[in-house]
Amino acid sequence: MRLTSKLVAICAAMALLCAAAVVWILRPGEPARATAPAEIRPAWSDAEWPFAPDPWGKGRAFRCKAADCGTEVRLYVRAKLGFCNCATGVADDGDLEQMGDLALIGKATPIGAGREIMVGPMRGRSRAYRIEGNGKAALSLAFNQRCDMVAAVALVGSDTPAVLEPAVLAFLNSDRMVQWAEIALGL
């Protein structure tokens, strides 16, 4: 009888340990605040805003050469004041589709599901897309503070925009860009 109760106790402890391991493995991680992969050494330079005026106005444009990013990357960023859902922000892929700036670069088809990101103190989403008709790909990113948001689109010349997402997020999280976003959003 004594051996049976020890065996039951050991089995119960093992089951608890396994359950804790499963919970640890399946826990939601921190939102992406990625840093650039070691093989990519992005060097971002200012570029001209190439789009016609619209209700949201002109934004900022940046370029990372293929020699620095592995492929040419064009990044377009602008503030959209009062456009974000004040209660939920950019909470899901539907919000990103509605609030993002993919329309600037053409018709796009999602490559996969989006994911939560952090830019400075702001939360948002990022999602990869294939741009129809030109063989390029893009990342759409949007993040908000209260009812105001920043929309960003990174146009890349490859079929694997997710590989460049850490480099784009690292740039958006740079002091230079976080300060610009805070000023643009009036924080």
Buried (B, 14 or more C-beta within 10 A) or exposed (E): EEEEEEEEEEEEEEEEEEEEEEEEEEEEEEBBBBEBBEEBEBEBEEBEBEBEEEEBEEBBBBBBBEEBBBBBBBBBBBBBEEBBBEEEBBBEBEBBBEBBBBEBBBEBEBBEEBBBBBBBEBBBBBBBBBBEEEEBBBBBBBBBBBBBBBBBBBBBBBBEBBBBBBBBBBBBBBEEBBEBBBEBBEB
